[in-house]
Amino acid sequence: MTEGSERVKGPASYFPSIERDYGRPIEEWQELIRSSDLTRHMELVNWLKTEYGIGHGHANALVAYTLAEEDGEP
């Protein structure tokens, strides 16, 4: 790894494959999550899996990252 480059870790490390596999930008997935009436982590994960056919790991990453942003976590 070159100096100044930083490897993406955590939920965001899934973002390139989520965008490639499901054809929507991350911001669009986050807007769907935020606009849902559901609020609990696993409810949202299961909703993404059922309604959009997203795999469990990808759905979990999207929900974790979005909810962490809303809680003010980096």
Sequence and secondary structure as in RCSB ss.txt:
>XXXX:A:sequence
MTEGSERVKGPASYFPSIERDYGRPIEEWQELIRSSDLTRHMELVNWLKTEYGIGHGHANALVAYTLAEEDGEP
>XXXX:A:secstr
  TT     GGGGGHHHHHHHH S HHHHHHHHHHSS  SHHHHHHHHHHHH   HHHHHHHHHHHHHHHTT  
